[in-house]
Amino acid sequence: MGAAGAQLASERRTQEIRQLCAASLRALARDPALDLLGRHVYRGTNILALNAPHLYPPPETASFESFRGASDGMALRVLHSDAAMHRAALPESPSARLVFEVLEQFRCESLADLPGVLANLRLSHETWSKEYLASGFTETALGILLYTIFQVTRSRITGEPVVEESEDMIESTRANLAGSLGHLLPALRRHREDQCAFATAALKIAELVAENVDALEARQKPKPKAKDGRARESAFALLLDVEHEATQIGTAASGTSAALSGSTQGYTVFTRAYDKELRAASLVRKELLQGYRERVAARVHTEAVNVQLLAKRLQALLCVPEESGFDSGKEEGVLDGSRLTQLVASPVERRLFKTQRLEPRAATTLTFLVDCSGSMKQHTEGLAAFLDVLVRALERIEVPCEVLGYTTGAWNGGRALKDWRRAGAQGNPGRLNELNHLIFKDAETSWRTGRDGLAAMLKQTLYREGVDGEAVRWAASRLAKREEERRILIVISDGSPADGATANANDENYLQHDLTQVVRGIESAGEIGIAGLGLGLDMSPYFRRNLILDAERLGGSESVRDLLGLLERSLRLAH
């Protein structure tokens, strides 16, 4: 099997595991709205915060059984833990939070009663424990302290023995903790069916660990480098990656505008005299565009996304089967009158039937609307590669696709602001800047012809400020003219609407309020499916259907897989 075949097989395996675990998760949690996308559990379009590290086996090396154990643990957490009560009780200290999260997860897992689920959980715990030991982190005082706490508390809560390989290793630490920890453990098992009472006992243990961690850090002196620095880094990730990730994801700022709420006219624009709709490629010199194109091609080559496989998955989502005639010469189906003469010539002939032929037909059109405000400059190369791959895959299955962008023609108002001042600078003028709506590739242009336009995304001087609401209206109006049965608009951004002149002349939330209204209007109308794709940002304040993408991995298989999940959920919610 070649490298491409191996990659294809690996991706298929990953997809199958995800689907199986997601189905198991929904069934065990008794919640049909749950889904697994990337490393997160979603309910509908919302991410559920499940921050116990052992719920996230490494995707490259973990066995199917480990994933099953993790998904069973997630389901039990959803089933038995009140998220609001848990959040309210979370301690401040990071180390105490980690322990408190893990103890709550152990509590939920201890309530499992199905033999298969118990076996999955046990196997998952043993695998994670062995990975922890193999990482070498237990050679540090902090590492062995946490490992001992996790082993001892899980054993006490579930009634199962500690992992066999751990017995001798944790003995000394367990003995040292016996005086302070021992009297707290019985309450864990006793209150495992009462989340509130359990939290009280768990908090005491979490605070005890935090005190020990603080004491260790206070005594810690500069240490020589570990024998295997990478192993220690990996070990640390075993504990803290999930929590770190959860705390780093921001939420898009949103708010209500007093100026807009109090206006009888609704959203207004001071002047449209300087607004432009531009072909992005026309704004870049030919020689520079060629260089950009080569950079995007190199990035696409490095990421090595399987376009053919991606096209097949998109086809399953975006196309519908359509009758395209009959296949004759079949041994069953509808009797084919044109072949009856063969029966006379050959009485044993059985291939006298025909069956209906079904072929996929593109029933959907997609528009990607890219925020071209200043903060997006850092994502240009990865984003261009990401869209380049998607456009190529969509073209293979003949699904029309547009890539649009939006920015302003000037910083801080430009000529619109000057005109407003000359006119007397009346209050609440509405939007006060020049708009540039960009066409990177329209639906009629092929990938081969339009790829130069996608490469124009790398031109840094295009990026200024963002008037998102009007851009969404513009993109939606273009989509509304399409004839396909389903139309989907995906807005890609890493922030909230922002334009200095408009905010100063109206109020800070003017553009945010408008974007909220525009998206709600499109969602309510139901003619266009709309979703937000946040680059390291939670876009849920604006978009009911949304996804957080890791901006550092744009263009790779993981970002493409996550987008497929968003499309899948968007189409499912739309029907």
Secondary structure, 3 states (H helix, E strand, C coil): CCHHHHHHHHHHHHHHHHHHHHHHHHHHHCCCCEEEECCEEEECCEEECCCCHHHCCCCCCCCHHHHHHHHHHHHHHHHHCCHHHHHHHCCCCHHHHHHHHHHHHHHHHCCCCCHHHHHHHHHHHHHHHHHHHHHCHHHCHHHHHHHHHHHHHHHHHHCCCCCHHHHHHHHHHHHHHHHHHHHHHHHHHHCCCCHHHHHHHHHHHHHHHHHHHHHHHHHCCCCCCCCCHHHHHHHHHHHHHHHHHHHHCEECCCCCCHHHHCCCCCCCECCCCCCEEEEHHHHCCHHHHHHHHHHHHHHHHHHCCCHHHHHHHHHHHHEEEEEEEEEEEECCCEECHHHHHHHHHCCCCCCCEEEEEEEEEECEEEEEEEECEHHHHHHHHHHHHHHHHHHHHHHHCCCCEEEEEEEECCCCCHHHHHHHHHCCCCCCCCECCCEEEEEEECCCCCHHHHHHHHHHHHCHHHCECECHHHHHHHHHHHHHCCCCCEEEEEEEECCCCECHHHHHHCCCCHHHHHHHHHHHHHHHHCCCEEEEEEECEECCCCCCCEEEECHHHCCCHHHHHHHHHHHHHHHHHCC
